[in-house]
Amino acid sequence: MNNITFGQYLPGDSLLHKMDPRMKIVLLLLLMISNFIGKNFITLALVAVATVMLVILSQINLKIILKGIKSIVLIVVITALLNLFYGTGEPLVEFGFLKITQAGIYSSIFMSMRVIFLVVQGLMLTYTTTPTSLTDAMESLMKPLKYLRVDVHAIAMTMTIALRFIPTLLEEVQKITAAQKSRGADMENGSLIKRAKAIVPVLIPLFVSAFRRAEELATAMECRCYRGDIGRTKMKQLHLSGKDWLAMSITLVFFAGSIAMKIILG
C-alpha cells in the first residue's frame, strides 16, 4: 500500500503544474482515447512518446512514477495472462486446453503496455493538479449539464473528495493492520481463504473510520456555512493562457495522427 500514490498532489513549478486544469483534463481524455484507438504497435509507440513527454514536462521524480506503477503490477499481470491464452491461430505452446499463440503474445504485450500508459497519464493529472483545482475544472467543464438540472457542483465535489481521501484511507488501513498484527493477527501466512478471513478485522474498523470521517467532514462543511455553489465565488479564477492553447493544438495534431494511423493501418 505504500506504493499507491494515485490521488496525491506533488507540488512543483513545472509547465504541467502551471497549465489550466480544464485543459489538462481535456488533453488527458484525448490521450486516453488515442490509447484505445490504436490497434498496432506503431500507434502505441506514438502514445508512449506522448506519455514520456508528459513525464518530462511534469518534472516528477521517476522513482515516484515507478512507485505508482508498482501498485498496479497485479492488474497488469492478470491482463497479460488473460490476453495470452485467448489468441487465435496456430498454437506455439499447449497446456491442456490452454494455448499460447503468436497473436496471444502480441495481444498480451499490447494490452499490458496500454494499461501502464493509461495509469501513468492519470498519475500526471493528479500529481500536478490540486484537488481544489480539479473540482473547479470539472465543475467548469460540466457546466452545460446545468441546463438539464444536473447538480454539477455536487458531482464535482463528490469526485474530488473521493480522490482526496484515497491516501487518507490507505494510511488508515496501514494503522489498522499494524494494530491487528500487534494483537497477534496473521495476515501473511496460510491459505488464500485464511488470509481472506484475516482481512475482516481490518475492513470493519476501516468502514467505521470512513463513516466517521465522512460525518466529521459534513459537520465541518456545515459549520463553515457550506450551501453548495449558490452565491459562491472562486478564490482562484481559471484562465486559459497561450501555453494552454499551444498544448491543445499539439494534442489535437497528435489525436488526428492517431485517427489517420488507425484508418491507414487498421
C-alpha positions as CSV (number, residue, x, y, z in Angstrom):
1,M,0.0,0.0,0.0
2,N,3.0,2.3,0.4
3,N,3.2,2.1,-3.4
4,I,-0.2,3.6,-4.1
5,T,0.3,7.3,-4.9
6,F,-2.8,7.8,-7.0
7,G,-4.8,10.8,-5.9
8,Q,-1.8,12.6,-4.3
9,Y,-0.7,16.1,-5.4
10,L,3.0,16.8,-5.6
11,P,3.8,20.5,-5.5
12,G,6.1,21.7,-8.3
13,D,6.9,24.6,-10.7
14,S,6.8,22.6,-14.0
15,L,5.0,23.6,-17.2
16,L,2.4,20.9,-16.5
17,H,1.8,22.3,-13.0
18,K,1.1,25.7,-14.4
19,M,-1.3,24.6,-17.1
20,D,-5.0,25.3,-16.7
21,P,-6.6,22.2,-15.0
22,R,-9.5,22.2,-17.5
23,M,-7.1,22.0,-20.4
24,K,-5.2,19.2,-18.6
25,I,-8.4,17.1,-18.2
26,V,-9.3,17.6,-21.9
27,L,-5.8,16.7,-23.1
28,L,-5.8,13.6,-20.8
29,L,-9.1,12.5,-22.3
30,L,-7.8,12.9,-25.8
31,L,-4.7,10.9,-25.0
32,M,-6.7,8.1,-23.4
33,I,-9.0,8.0,-26.4
34,S,-5.8,7.8,-28.6
35,N,-4.7,4.9,-26.4
36,F,-7.8,3.0,-27.2
37,I,-8.0,3.9,-30.9
38,G,-4.7,2.3,-31.7
39,K,-4.7,-1.4,-32.6
40,N,-1.0,-1.7,-33.6
41,F,2.4,-1.1,-32.0
42,I,3.1,2.0,-34.2
43,T,0.1,3.8,-32.7
44,L,1.1,2.5,-29.3
45,A,4.6,3.9,-29.8
46,L,3.1,7.3,-30.5
47,V,1.2,7.1,-27.3
48,A,4.4,6.1,-25.5
49,V,6.2,9.1,-26.8
50,A,3.3,11.4,-25.7
51,T,3.3,9.8,-22.2
52,V,7.1,10.2,-21.9
53,M,6.8,13.9,-22.9
54,L,4.2,14.3,-20.1
55,V,6.5,12.8,-17.6
56,I,9.4,15.1,-18.7
57,L,7.1,18.2,-18.6
58,S,5.9,17.3,-15.1
59,Q,9.4,17.1,-13.7
60,I,8.2,14.4,-11.3
61,N,10.8,12.1,-10.0
62,L,10.9,8.9,-12.0
63,K,11.0,6.8,-8.8
64,I,7.7,8.2,-7.7
65,I,6.1,7.3,-11.0
66,L,7.5,3.8,-10.9
67,K,6.2,3.5,-7.4
68,G,2.7,4.4,-8.7
69,I,3.1,1.8,-11.5
70,K,4.2,-0.8,-9.0
71,S,0.8,-0.7,-7.3
72,I,-0.9,-2.0,-10.4
73,V,1.5,-4.8,-11.2
74,L,-1.1,-7.4,-10.3
75,I,-3.7,-5.8,-12.7
76,V,-1.1,-5.8,-15.5
77,V,-0.1,-9.4,-14.9
78,I,-3.8,-10.5,-14.9
79,T,-4.4,-8.5,-18.1
80,A,-1.4,-10.1,-19.7
81,L,-2.4,-13.7,-18.7
82,L,-6.0,-13.2,-19.9
83,N,-4.9,-12.0,-23.3
84,L,-2.1,-14.5,-23.6
85,F,-4.4,-17.5,-23.6
86,Y,-7.1,-16.0,-25.8
87,G,-5.2,-15.6,-29.0
88,T,-6.2,-17.2,-32.2
89,G,-4.0,-19.1,-34.7
90,E,-1.5,-21.9,-34.6
91,P,-0.6,-22.7,-31.0
92,L,3.1,-22.3,-30.1
93,V,2.7,-23.9,-26.7
94,E,-0.1,-26.0,-25.3
95,F,-1.1,-26.7,-21.6
96,G,-4.1,-28.9,-21.9
97,F,-7.0,-26.7,-23.1
98,L,-4.8,-23.6,-22.8
99,K,-2.9,-22.5,-25.9
100,I,-0.4,-19.8,-26.4
101,T,-0.3,-18.4,-29.9
102,Q,1.7,-15.6,-31.6
103,A,-1.5,-13.4,-31.7
104,G,-1.9,-14.1,-27.9
105,I,1.6,-12.9,-27.1
106,Y,1.1,-9.9,-29.3
107,S,-2.2,-9.1,-27.5
108,S,-0.7,-9.7,-24.1
109,I,2.2,-7.3,-24.6
110,F,0.0,-4.7,-26.3
111,M,-2.7,-4.7,-23.6
112,S,-0.2,-4.6,-20.7
113,M,1.5,-1.6,-22.2
114,R,-1.8,0.1,-22.8
115,V,-2.8,-0.3,-19.2
116,I,0.5,1.1,-18.0
117,F,0.3,4.2,-20.2
118,L,-3.3,4.8,-19.0
119,V,-2.2,4.7,-15.4
120,V,0.8,7.0,-16.0
121,Q,-1.3,9.5,-17.8
122,G,-3.8,9.6,-15.0
123,L,-1.0,10.0,-12.4
124,M,0.3,13.0,-14.3
125,L,-3.1,14.7,-13.8
126,T,-3.3,14.0,-10.1
127,Y,0.4,14.6,-9.4
128,T,0.3,18.1,-11.0
129,T,-3.2,19.3,-10.0
130,T,-4.5,20.2,-6.6
131,P,-7.9,18.7,-5.5
132,T,-9.4,22.2,-5.4
133,S,-8.3,22.9,-9.0
134,L,-9.7,19.6,-10.1
135,T,-13.1,20.4,-8.5
136,D,-13.2,23.8,-10.2
137,A,-12.1,22.4,-13.6
138,M,-14.6,19.5,-13.6
139,E,-17.4,21.9,-12.5
140,S,-16.5,24.3,-15.3
141,L,-16.3,21.5,-17.9
142,M,-19.7,20.1,-16.8
143,K,-21.4,23.4,-16.7
144,P,-23.6,22.7,-19.8
145,L,-25.3,19.9,-17.8
146,K,-26.9,22.5,-15.5
147,Y,-29.4,23.1,-18.3
148,L,-30.5,19.5,-17.7
149,R,-31.0,20.3,-14.0
150,V,-27.9,18.2,-13.0
151,D,-26.2,19.3,-9.8
152,V,-22.8,19.8,-11.4
153,H,-21.2,21.3,-8.3
154,A,-22.2,18.3,-6.1
155,I,-20.8,15.8,-8.6
156,A,-17.5,17.6,-8.9
157,M,-17.2,18.0,-5.2
158,T,-18.0,14.3,-4.6
159,M,-15.5,13.1,-7.1
160,T,-12.7,15.3,-5.7
161,I,-13.4,14.4,-2.1
162,A,-13.2,10.7,-3.0
163,L,-9.9,11.3,-4.8
164,R,-8.6,13.3,-1.9
165,F,-9.3,10.7,0.7
166,I,-7.6,7.8,-1.2
167,P,-4.3,8.4,0.5
168,T,-6.0,9.1,3.9
169,L,-7.9,5.7,3.8
170,L,-4.7,3.9,2.7
171,E,-2.9,5.4,5.7
172,E,-5.8,4.3,7.9
173,V,-5.5,0.7,6.5
174,Q,-1.8,0.6,7.5
175,K,-2.6,1.8,11.0
176,I,-5.4,-0.8,11.5
177,T,-3.2,-3.6,10.0
178,A,-0.3,-2.7,12.3
179,A,-2.7,-2.7,15.3
180,Q,-4.2,-6.0,14.4
181,K,-0.7,-7.6,13.9
182,S,0.3,-6.3,17.3
183,R,-2.6,-8.3,18.7
184,G,-1.4,-11.5,17.1
185,A,-3.3,-11.4,13.8
186,D,-1.5,-13.3,11.0
187,M,-2.4,-11.8,7.6
188,E,0.5,-13.0,5.5
189,N,0.7,-16.8,6.1
190,G,-1.7,-19.6,5.5
191,S,-4.1,-20.5,2.6
192,L,-5.8,-17.9,0.5
193,I,-9.1,-18.4,2.4
194,K,-7.4,-18.0,5.7
195,R,-5.7,-14.8,4.6
196,A,-9.1,-13.5,3.2
197,K,-10.7,-14.1,6.6
198,A,-7.9,-12.3,8.3
199,I,-8.8,-9.1,6.3
200,V,-12.2,-8.9,8.0
201,P,-10.8,-7.4,11.2
202,V,-9.3,-4.7,9.0
203,L,-12.3,-4.0,6.9
204,I,-14.8,-3.4,9.7
205,P,-12.7,-0.7,11.5
206,L,-11.9,0.8,8.1
207,F,-15.6,1.2,7.3
208,V,-16.3,2.6,10.8
209,S,-13.4,5.1,10.3
210,A,-14.6,6.1,6.8
211,F,-18.1,6.8,8.0
212,R,-16.7,8.8,11.0
213,R,-14.5,10.9,8.7
214,A,-17.4,11.5,6.4
215,E,-19.6,12.7,9.3
216,E,-16.8,14.9,10.6
217,L,-16.3,16.4,7.1
218,A,-20.0,17.1,6.7
219,T,-20.1,18.8,10.1
220,A,-17.1,20.9,9.3
221,M,-18.6,22.0,6.0
222,E,-21.9,22.9,7.7
223,C,-20.0,24.9,10.4
224,R,-18.4,26.9,7.6
225,C,-21.9,27.6,6.1
226,Y,-21.4,25.5,3.0
227,R,-24.5,25.5,0.9
228,G,-23.4,24.3,-2.5
229,D,-22.5,26.6,-5.4
230,I,-25.3,29.1,-4.7
231,G,-23.7,32.5,-4.3
232,R,-20.2,31.1,-4.1
233,T,-17.2,32.8,-5.7
234,K,-13.8,31.3,-6.6
235,M,-10.6,32.4,-4.8
236,K,-8.7,31.5,-8.0
237,Q,-10.3,32.2,-11.3
238,L,-9.4,29.8,-14.2
239,H,-7.9,31.5,-17.3
240,L,-6.5,29.9,-20.4
241,S,-3.1,31.1,-21.5
242,G,-1.1,30.8,-24.7
243,K,0.7,27.7,-23.5
244,D,-2.6,26.0,-22.9
245,W,-3.8,26.7,-26.4
246,L,-0.4,25.5,-27.7
247,A,-0.7,22.3,-25.8
248,M,-4.2,21.8,-27.1
249,S,-3.0,22.4,-30.7
250,I,-0.2,19.8,-30.3
251,T,-2.6,17.3,-28.8
252,L,-5.2,17.7,-31.5
253,V,-2.5,17.1,-34.1
254,F,-1.4,14.0,-32.2
255,F,-5.1,12.9,-31.9
256,A,-5.7,13.4,-35.7
257,G,-2.5,11.5,-36.4
258,S,-3.7,8.6,-34.3
259,I,-7.0,8.5,-36.2
260,A,-5.1,8.6,-39.5
261,M,-2.9,5.8,-38.4
262,K,-6.0,3.8,-37.4
263,I,-7.5,4.4,-40.9
264,I,-4.4,3.6,-42.8
265,L,-3.0,0.6,-40.8
266,G,-6.4,-0.6,-39.4
